[in-house]
Amino acid sequence: MRGLSSAWGSLLAGIASVATLPVAIYLTRFSERYDLIHGSFAIPLAGALGVVAIMLGARAKRRSAVRLGRGPRGGVASAGRVLGIIGVCVALAGIVALAVYGLLEYAGSRD
């Protein structure tokens, strides 16, 4: 049963990882107190959730392999791992975007 819970945990963490940054950016559109740059505070959360999804997916796959196919299929765990990898990539893209923004702000302030 634990392999199943790890697989579903991986899937849920992967979905949360992929959705965290777009939702944070979307919510800044409806707030007058927060700008788009404030959505960048969700980058570490998206990355951490992605890493958790990858780790839980790996754990579920290992446990399924030990059972010699008698447990649940690894499709849910694989989906969670893939979503975790995508979530980490989204977080890395957010870091690159934030770095480019900082560089452009710095270059613009020197003129």
KEPA-925751 format. One record per residue: residue number from 1; residue in three letters; x, y, z of N, C-alpha, C, CB in turn. Coordinates in Angstrom, 1 decimal. Glycine has a CB too. Layout:
BEGIN
[r NUM, 'ALA', [X, Y, Z], [X, Y, Z], [X, Y, Z], [X, Y, Z]];
...
END
This chain:
BEGIN
[r 1, 'MET', [0.8, -1.2, 0.0], [0.0, 0.0, 0.0], [0.9, 1.3, 0.0], [-0.9, 0.0, 1.2]];
[r 2, 'ARG', [2.0, 1.2, 0.6], [2.9, 2.3, 0.6], [3.4, 2.7, -0.7], [4.1, 2.1, 1.6]];
[r 3, 'GLY', [3.7, 1.8, -1.6], [4.1, 2.1, -2.9], [3.0, 2.8, -3.7], [4.5, 0.8, -3.7]];
[r 4, 'LEU', [1.8, 2.5, -3.4], [0.7, 3.2, -4.0], [0.6, 4.6, -3.5], [-0.6, 2.5, -3.8]];
[r 5, 'SER', [0.8, 4.8, -2.2], [0.7, 6.2, -1.7], [1.9, 7.0, -2.2], [0.7, 6.1, -0.1]];
[r 6, 'SER', [3.1, 6.4, -2.3], [4.2, 7.2, -2.8], [4.0, 7.6, -4.3], [5.5, 6.3, -2.7]];
[r 7, 'ALA', [3.4, 6.7, -5.1], [3.1, 7.0, -6.5], [2.1, 8.1, -6.6], [2.6, 5.7, -7.2]];
[r 8, 'TRP', [1.0, 8.1, -5.8], [0.1, 9.1, -5.9], [0.6, 10.4, -5.3], [-1.2, 8.7, -5.1]];
[r 9, 'GLY', [1.4, 10.3, -4.2], [2.1, 11.5, -3.7], [3.0, 12.2, -4.7], [2.9, 11.2, -2.4]];
[r 10, 'SER', [3.7, 11.3, -5.5], [4.5, 11.8, -6.5], [3.7, 12.6, -7.6], [5.3, 10.7, -7.2]];
[r 11, 'LEU', [2.6, 12.0, -8.0], [1.7, 12.6, -9.0], [1.2, 14.0, -8.5], [0.6, 11.7, -9.3]];
[r 12, 'LEU', [0.7, 14.0, -7.2], [0.2, 15.2, -6.7], [1.3, 16.3, -6.5], [-0.4, 15.0, -5.3]];
[r 13, 'ALA', [2.5, 15.9, -6.1], [3.6, 16.9, -5.9], [4.0, 17.4, -7.3], [4.8, 16.2, -5.2]];
[r 14, 'GLY', [4.0, 16.5, -8.3], [4.4, 16.9, -9.7], [3.4, 17.9, -10.2], [4.4, 15.7, -10.5]];
[r 15, 'ILE', [2.1, 17.6, -10.0], [1.1, 18.6, -10.5], [1.2, 19.9, -9.8], [-0.4, 18.0, -10.3]];
[r 16, 'ALA', [1.4, 19.9, -8.5], [1.6, 21.1, -7.7], [2.8, 21.9, -8.2], [1.7, 20.8, -6.2]];
[r 17, 'SER', [3.9, 21.1, -8.5], [5.1, 21.8, -9.0], [5.0, 22.5, -10.3], [6.2, 20.7, -9.1]];
[r 18, 'VAL', [4.3, 21.8, -11.2], [4.1, 22.4, -12.5], [3.1, 23.6, -12.4], [3.5, 21.4, -13.5]];
[r 19, 'ALA', [2.1, 23.6, -11.5], [1.1, 24.6, -11.4], [1.5, 25.8, -10.6], [-0.2, 24.0, -10.9]];
[r 20, 'THR', [2.5, 25.6, -9.7], [2.8, 26.7, -8.7], [3.2, 28.0, -9.3], [3.9, 26.2, -7.8]];
[r 21, 'LEU', [4.1, 28.0, -10.2], [4.6, 29.3, -10.8], [3.6, 29.9, -11.7], [5.9, 29.1, -11.5]];
[r 22, 'PRO', [2.9, 29.2, -12.6], [1.9, 29.9, -13.4], [0.7, 30.5, -12.5], [1.3, 28.9, -14.4]];
[r 23, 'VAL', [0.3, 29.7, -11.5], [-0.8, 30.2, -10.6], [-0.3, 31.5, -9.9], [-1.2, 29.1, -9.6]];
[r 24, 'ALA', [0.9, 31.5, -9.4], [1.4, 32.7, -8.7], [1.5, 33.9, -9.6], [2.8, 32.4, -8.1]];
[r 25, 'ILE', [1.9, 33.7, -10.8], [2.0, 34.8, -11.8], [0.6, 35.2, -12.1], [2.7, 34.3, -13.1]];
[r 26, 'TYR', [-0.3, 34.3, -12.3], [-1.7, 34.6, -12.6], [-2.4, 35.5, -11.5], [-2.6, 33.4, -12.9]];
[r 27, 'LEU', [-2.1, 35.1, -10.3], [-2.7, 35.8, -9.1], [-2.2, 37.2, -9.0], [-2.5, 35.0, -7.9]];
[r 28, 'THR', [-1.0, 37.5, -9.4], [-0.4, 38.9, -9.4], [-1.2, 39.8, -10.3], [1.0, 38.9, -9.7]];
[r 29, 'ARG', [-1.9, 39.3, -11.2], [-2.7, 40.1, -12.1], [-3.9, 40.8, -11.4], [-3.1, 39.4, -13.3]];
[r 30, 'PHE', [-4.4, 40.2, -10.4], [-5.6, 40.6, -9.7], [-5.3, 41.4, -8.4], [-6.4, 39.4, -9.4]];
[r 31, 'SER', [-4.0, 41.6, -8.1], [-3.6, 42.3, -6.9], [-3.0, 43.7, -7.3], [-2.7, 41.5, -6.1]];
[r 32, 'GLU', [-3.4, 44.7, -6.5], [-2.7, 46.0, -6.8], [-1.5, 46.1, -5.9], [-3.7, 47.1, -6.5]];
[r 33, 'ARG', [-1.4, 45.3, -4.9], [-0.2, 45.4, -4.0], [1.0, 44.6, -4.5], [-0.6, 44.8, -2.6]];
[r 34, 'TYR', [0.8, 43.6, -5.4], [1.9, 42.8, -5.9], [2.0, 43.0, -7.4], [1.6, 41.3, -5.5]];
[r 35, 'ASP', [3.3, 43.0, -7.8], [3.6, 43.1, -9.2], [4.0, 41.7, -9.7], [4.8, 44.1, -9.4]];
[r 36, 'LEU', [4.3, 41.6, -11.0], [4.7, 40.4, -11.6], [6.0, 39.8, -10.9], [4.9, 40.5, -13.1]];
[r 37, 'ILE', [6.9, 40.7, -10.6], [8.2, 40.3, -10.0], [7.9, 39.6, -8.7], [9.1, 41.5, -9.8]];
[r 38, 'HIS', [6.8, 39.9, -8.0], [6.6, 39.2, -6.7], [6.2, 37.8, -6.9], [5.5, 40.0, -5.9]];
[r 39, 'GLY', [5.7, 37.4, -8.1], [5.4, 36.0, -8.3], [6.7, 35.1, -8.3], [4.8, 35.9, -9.7]];
[r 40, 'SER', [7.8, 35.7, -8.4], [9.1, 35.0, -8.4], [9.3, 34.3, -7.0], [10.2, 35.9, -8.7]];
[r 41, 'PHE', [8.6, 34.7, -6.0], [8.8, 34.0, -4.7], [8.3, 32.6, -4.7], [8.1, 34.8, -3.6]];
[r 42, 'ALA', [7.6, 32.2, -5.7], [7.1, 30.8, -5.9], [8.1, 29.9, -6.6], [5.8, 30.8, -6.7]];
[r 43, 'ILE', [9.2, 30.5, -7.1], [10.2, 29.7, -7.8], [10.8, 28.6, -6.9], [11.3, 30.5, -8.3]];
[r 44, 'PRO', [11.2, 28.9, -5.6], [11.8, 27.8, -4.8], [10.7, 26.8, -4.4], [12.3, 28.4, -3.5]];
[r 45, 'LEU', [9.5, 27.2, -4.2], [8.4, 26.2, -3.9], [8.2, 25.2, -5.1], [7.1, 26.9, -3.6]];
[r 46, 'ALA', [8.2, 25.8, -6.3], [8.0, 24.9, -7.5], [9.2, 23.9, -7.6], [7.9, 25.8, -8.8]];
[r 47, 'GLY', [10.4, 24.4, -7.4], [11.5, 23.5, -7.5], [11.5, 22.5, -6.4], [12.8, 24.3, -7.4]];
[r 48, 'ALA', [11.2, 22.8, -5.2], [11.2, 21.9, -4.1], [10.1, 20.8, -4.3], [10.9, 22.6, -2.8]];
[r 49, 'LEU', [8.9, 21.2, -4.8], [7.9, 20.3, -5.1], [8.3, 19.3, -6.2], [6.6, 21.0, -5.4]];
[r 50, 'GLY', [9.0, 19.8, -7.2], [9.5, 19.0, -8.3], [10.5, 17.9, -7.8], [10.1, 19.8, -9.3]];
[r 51, 'VAL', [11.4, 18.3, -6.9], [12.3, 17.4, -6.3], [11.6, 16.3, -5.5], [13.4, 18.1, -5.5]];
[r 52, 'VAL', [10.6, 16.8, -4.7], [9.8, 15.8, -3.9], [9.1, 14.8, -4.8], [8.8, 16.5, -3.0]];
[r 53, 'ALA', [8.5, 15.3, -5.9], [7.8, 14.4, -6.9], [8.8, 13.4, -7.5], [7.2, 15.2, -8.0]];
[r 54, 'ILE', [10.0, 13.8, -7.8], [11.0, 12.9, -8.4], [11.4, 11.9, -7.4], [12.2, 13.7, -8.9]];
[r 55, 'MET', [11.6, 12.3, -6.2], [12.0, 11.3, -5.1], [10.9, 10.3, -4.8], [12.4, 12.1, -3.9]];
[r 56, 'LEU', [9.7, 10.8, -4.7], [8.6, 9.9, -4.4], [8.3, 8.9, -5.5], [7.3, 10.7, -4.1]];
[r 57, 'GLY', [8.5, 9.4, -6.8], [8.3, 8.6, -7.9], [9.4, 7.5, -8.0], [8.3, 9.4, -9.2]];
[r 58, 'ALA', [10.6, 7.8, -7.6], [11.7, 6.8, -7.6], [11.4, 5.8, -6.5], [13.0, 7.5, -7.4]];
[r 59, 'ARG', [10.9, 6.3, -5.4], [10.7, 5.3, -4.3], [9.5, 4.4, -4.7], [10.2, 6.1, -3.0]];
[r 60, 'ALA', [8.5, 4.9, -5.3], [7.4, 4.0, -5.7], [7.8, 3.0, -6.8], [6.2, 4.8, -6.3]];
[r 61, 'LYS', [8.7, 3.4, -7.7], [9.2, 2.5, -8.7], [10.1, 1.4, -8.1], [10.0, 3.3, -9.8]];
[r 62, 'ARG', [10.9, 1.8, -7.1], [11.7, 0.8, -6.4], [10.9, -0.3, -5.7], [12.7, 1.4, -5.4]];
[r 63, 'ARG', [9.9, 0.2, -5.0], [9.0, -0.7, -4.3], [8.2, -1.6, -5.2], [8.0, 0.1, -3.4]];
[r 64, 'SER', [7.8, -1.1, -6.3], [7.1, -1.9, -7.3], [8.0, -2.9, -7.9], [6.5, -1.0, -8.4]];
[r 65, 'ALA', [9.3, -2.6, -8.1], [10.2, -3.6, -8.6], [10.5, -4.7, -7.6], [11.5, -2.9, -9.0]];
[r 66, 'VAL', [10.5, -4.4, -6.4], [10.7, -5.4, -5.3], [9.6, -6.4, -5.3], [10.9, -4.8, -4.0]];
[r 67, 'ARG', [8.4, -6.0, -5.5], [7.2, -6.8, -5.5], [7.1, -7.7, -6.7], [6.0, -6.0, -5.4]];
[r 68, 'LEU', [8.0, -7.6, -7.7], [8.0, -8.4, -8.9], [6.7, -8.3, -9.7], [8.3, -9.8, -8.6]];
[r 69, 'GLY', [6.1, -7.1, -9.8], [4.9, -6.9, -10.6], [3.7, -7.2, -9.9], [5.0, -7.7, -11.8]];
[r 70, 'ARG', [3.7, -7.6, -8.6], [2.5, -7.9, -7.9], [1.8, -6.6, -7.4], [2.7, -8.8, -6.7]];
[r 71, 'GLY', [2.4, -5.5, -7.4], [1.8, -4.3, -6.9], [1.2, -3.5, -8.0], [2.9, -3.5, -6.2]];
[r 72, 'PRO', [0.9, -2.2, -7.7], [0.3, -1.4, -8.7], [1.3, -1.1, -9.8], [-0.1, 0.0, -8.1]];
[r 73, 'ARG', [0.8, -0.8, -11.0], [1.7, -0.5, -12.1], [2.4, 0.8, -11.8], [0.9, -0.4, -13.4]];
[r 74, 'GLY', [3.5, 1.0, -12.5], [4.3, 2.2, -12.3], [3.9, 3.4, -13.1], [5.7, 1.9, -12.6]];
[r 75, 'GLY', [2.8, 3.4, -13.8], [2.4, 4.5, -14.6], [2.1, 5.8, -13.8], [1.1, 4.1, -15.3]];
[r 76, 'VAL', [1.5, 5.7, -12.6], [1.3, 6.8, -11.8], [2.6, 7.4, -11.3], [0.4, 6.5, -10.6]];
[r 77, 'ALA', [3.5, 6.5, -10.9], [4.8, 7.0, -10.4], [5.6, 7.6, -11.6], [5.6, 5.8, -9.8]];
[r 78, 'SER', [5.6, 7.0, -12.7], [6.3, 7.6, -13.9], [5.7, 9.0, -14.2], [6.2, 6.7, -15.1]];
[r 79, 'ALA', [4.4, 9.1, -14.2], [3.8, 10.4, -14.5], [4.2, 11.4, -13.5], [2.2, 10.3, -14.5]];
[r 80, 'GLY', [4.3, 11.0, -12.2], [4.7, 12.0, -11.2], [6.1, 12.4, -11.3], [4.5, 11.3, -9.8]];
[r 81, 'ARG', [7.0, 11.4, -11.7], [8.4, 11.8, -12.0], [8.5, 12.7, -13.1], [9.2, 10.5, -12.2]];
[r 82, 'VAL', [7.8, 12.5, -14.2], [7.9, 13.3, -15.4], [7.4, 14.7, -15.0], [7.0, 12.8, -16.6]];
[r 83, 'LEU', [6.3, 14.8, -14.3], [5.8, 16.1, -13.9], [6.8, 16.8, -13.0], [4.4, 16.0, -13.2]];
[r 84, 'GLY', [7.4, 16.1, -12.1], [8.5, 16.6, -11.2], [9.6, 17.2, -12.0], [9.0, 15.6, -10.3]];
[r 85, 'ILE', [10.0, 16.5, -13.1], [11.1, 17.0, -13.9], [10.7, 18.3, -14.6], [11.6, 15.9, -14.9]];
[r 86, 'ILE', [9.4, 18.3, -15.1], [8.9, 19.5, -15.8], [8.8, 20.6, -14.8], [7.5, 19.2, -16.4]];
[r 87, 'GLY', [8.4, 20.3, -13.6], [8.3, 21.4, -12.5], [9.7, 22.0, -12.2], [7.7, 20.8, -11.3]];
[r 88, 'VAL', [10.7, 21.1, -12.1], [12.1, 21.6, -11.9], [12.5, 22.5, -13.1], [13.1, 20.5, -11.6]];
[r 89, 'CYS', [12.2, 22.0, -14.3], [12.6, 22.8, -15.5], [11.9, 24.2, -15.5], [12.3, 22.1, -16.7]];
[r 90, 'VAL', [10.6, 24.2, -15.1], [9.9, 25.5, -15.0], [10.5, 26.4, -14.0], [8.4, 25.2, -14.6]];
[r 91, 'ALA', [10.9, 25.8, -12.8], [11.6, 26.6, -11.8], [12.9, 27.2, -12.3], [11.8, 25.8, -10.5]];
[r 92, 'LEU', [13.7, 26.3, -13.0], [15.0, 26.8, -13.6], [14.7, 27.9, -14.6], [15.7, 25.6, -14.2]];
[r 93, 'ALA', [13.7, 27.7, -15.4], [13.3, 28.8, -16.4], [13.0, 30.1, -15.7], [12.2, 28.3, -17.3]];
[r 94, 'GLY', [12.3, 30.0, -14.6], [12.0, 31.1, -13.8], [13.2, 31.8, -13.2], [11.1, 30.7, -12.6]];
[r 95, 'ILE', [14.2, 31.0, -12.8], [15.4, 31.6, -12.3], [16.2, 32.3, -13.5], [16.4, 30.5, -11.8]];
[r 96, 'VAL', [16.2, 31.8, -14.6], [16.8, 32.4, -15.8], [16.1, 33.7, -16.1], [16.8, 31.5, -17.0]];
[r 97, 'ALA', [14.7, 33.7, -16.1], [14.0, 34.9, -16.4], [14.2, 36.0, -15.4], [12.5, 34.6, -16.5]];
[r 98, 'LEU', [14.3, 35.6, -14.1], [14.6, 36.5, -13.0], [16.0, 37.1, -13.2], [14.5, 35.9, -11.7]];
[r 99, 'ALA', [17.0, 36.3, -13.6], [18.3, 36.8, -13.8], [18.4, 37.8, -15.0], [19.3, 35.6, -14.1]];
[r 100, 'VAL', [17.7, 37.5, -16.1], [17.7, 38.4, -17.2], [17.0, 39.7, -16.8], [16.9, 37.7, -18.4]];
[r 101, 'TYR', [15.9, 39.6, -16.1], [15.2, 40.8, -15.6], [16.2, 41.7, -14.8], [14.0, 40.4, -14.8]];
[r 102, 'GLY', [16.9, 41.0, -13.8], [17.8, 41.8, -13.0], [18.9, 42.4, -13.9], [18.4, 40.9, -12.0]];
[r 103, 'LEU', [19.4, 41.7, -14.8], [20.5, 42.2, -15.7], [20.0, 43.4, -16.5], [21.0, 41.1, -16.7]];
[r 104, 'LEU', [18.7, 43.3, -17.0], [18.2, 44.4, -17.8], [17.9, 45.6, -16.9], [16.9, 43.9, -18.5]];
[r 105, 'GLU', [17.4, 45.4, -15.7], [17.2, 46.5, -14.8], [18.5, 47.2, -14.4], [16.5, 46.0, -13.5]];
[r 106, 'TYR', [19.6, 46.4, -14.2], [20.9, 46.9, -13.9], [21.4, 47.7, -15.1], [21.9, 45.8, -13.6]];
[r 107, 'ALA', [21.3, 47.2, -16.3], [21.8, 47.9, -17.5], [21.0, 49.2, -17.8], [21.7, 47.0, -18.7]];
[r 108, 'GLY', [19.7, 49.1, -17.5], [18.8, 50.3, -17.7], [19.1, 51.4, -16.7], [17.4, 49.9, -17.7]];
[r 109, 'SER', [19.5, 51.0, -15.5], [19.8, 52.0, -14.5], [21.1, 52.7, -14.7], [19.7, 51.4, -13.1]];
[r 110, 'ARG', [22.0, 52.2, -15.5], [23.3, 52.8, -15.7], [23.2, 53.9, -16.7], [24.3, 51.7, -16.1]];
[r 111, 'ASP', [22.2, 54.0, -17.5], [22.1, 55.1, -18.5], [21.7, 56.4, -17.9], [21.1, 54.7, -19.6]];
END
